[in-house]
Amino acid sequence: MHEFSVVENLIKILKKVIKENNVKKILKVNLKINPFSCLDQDNLNFVFSSIVKEDNFLKDTKIIIKRGKDPLSREYIVENVEIEI
């Protein structure tokens, strides 16, 4: 499952954000994805929530996807992260 590897990498990024910013909770993550990517918002959220269901920092996080226009861009880019301090 492709979403699983993306979610694993995303969790690593978010754990770094939590540690560096003394975050109570991550509320939302906005991803921009390649226009030809097969990533799906519902699938990503399902896999993400299944993995982090016991993690108080991440269990309520929602992933929002926006498709970019550049077919030469990376598969996904974390545009911003909404946090609670």
N, C-alpha and C positions, 0 to 999 in steps of 0.2 A: 504494500500500500504506500503510494507516493506521499500522501498526506502525513503519514507517520514520521518520516524523516524530516519533513518541513517543520512539523510540530516539535520534534526533538530539538532542532536548531533554534527555533523560536523560544522555547523554554530556557535554553542556555542564555540567550540574549536577555530575556526578561529577568532571570535570576541575577544577572550582572546589574541591570537597572535597579533592582530591589536593593542590592547590596550597596551600590554607589550612592543611592539617593535616600536611604533610610525610609523606604516606602512601606505603608501599611497594607496597601492593596493595589493591584493593577486592574483598572476598570475596563479599558478598551485598548485594542491594538489595531491600528490602521495599516493594512498592507496594500502596496501597489504591485500588481502582478503583470507579467508579460502578457500581451494580448493573445498569444497562442498557448498559454499555460492551461493545463487541464485541472488546475486547482479549483476546488469548489468551496464556497463559504460554509455551507451547511456541513459538508464532510470535515472540513478543518475544525469547525467548532465542536463537532461530535468527538473527533479524535482527541482534541485538546482537553475538553471537559472530562473525558474518560481517564486521561492520564493524570490530570491535576485535581481530581475530585476531593482529595484529602489535604490539599495544599491551601492554607488559609490566605496566602498572598495572591493566588492565581485562580481559585475555584470559581469566582464570579466573572472572570474576564471574558469579554466578547471579542471575536476577531471580525473585523470588517474589511472586505476586499473591494478594491477599486481596480479596474483593468486599465493599464497604461496603453499608450498608443504606439510606442516604439518596439517593434518586433526584435530589435537587437539588444534590448535591455535585459537585465538579469531576470531570473524566473520570478523572484519576489524581492521587494524592498520594504523594510519597516519604515513607514513614513513618520508615524508618531505613536506615542504611548500615553494614554490618559491614566494618571496615577492619583491615589489618595495618600496624603502625607499625614 
